[in-house]
């Protein structure tokens, strides 16, 4: 039962585009963070070395001390760094042009912010004393802003490109699926004989098309069978119902005057009704979606004897029975029903003639043979169809359902059946695929 409210859905091309953008943005974000971290770390480490070199260039001159000549060794760059350098020895702030105050000692480089400005502080131990040197990182701020803008523009450009690429790829991927969907809807709504025709280099799309075409073939075949089945059922039921109506009118017209007419009509109505009950039961059996066999060890000879005993109550049978005691794994009730159907079929098409049943050990095959008119080669594949009556059996009674039921049982039990017409006449049904356990002495 389907819901009236359809679930919210999106076109595949949109889903693929969004997924591609999200994936690409995550990848670019990861790369950007990595580049940002590496770039800032490298920049800080290089700047720290430059700061330390500048400090040592101007503070390690003999007898000059930390306030040594700013013009000694190092050039203009080192001189500029030194003049603007924050210097703290121990707890004493020696130089603090920007008045950032006393700083906690942390060994190595670190970034701090004071009054909206960014400072690089570098802590190290020299001659047993803890020193902190630092400077205002104006270049760092410029570098950081430039890096952020560059990465931001890169992300935006990547999103734009991924959007365009995602739309193109999404449409290319979704297009064959859309074509298949449209073709499938057109086939189902208009003509089941149509097939999906499209060329695609993608193996998955090709496989999907082939799978759908195979499914359509099965659906068409099932639909045709259902149409034929419905037509056959209507035809088979019409005749007995017409007969019942006719005999009822006969009773109504002549029953009061002639009691024998009533008895004869009632007898025919009863026989017709019983025949319809048999038809209904057969149809119900065939309509079962699946049979659930109960497998057990079954003696084939005993199962055949019980089926033969049941059939012989209503018909005289000349039987040639050569079967050793074979134990197989099967469903006892179903296999007895299958044997009963084959025996009744042989009796109907070869009345008064012998029926042979024997076991072929080398192929583990059970063979039923009668000496009736035989089955023409062109009809062998159709004898198991519902309501099928070939030229060889049109004079007989029945609805043409017996062998259909037999075939369903054989398939359910995992057995095989072959139909052969010997040169000497008659019909042979060869049952194979037995799960033989052992043989027993007769």
PyMOL commands that set and color helices and strands:
alter all, ss='L'
color gray80, all
select helices_A, chain A and resi 12-59+65-67+75-83+138-190+203-254+259-287+300-311+332-349+361-363+377-379+391-393+402-412
alter helices_A, ss='H'
color red, helices_A
select strands_A, chain A and resi 86-89+92-95+108-114+117-126+129-136+295-299+319-322+325-331+355-360+365-370+416-420+427-432+436-440
alter strands_A, ss='S'
color yellow, strands_A
deselect
rebuild
show_as cartoon
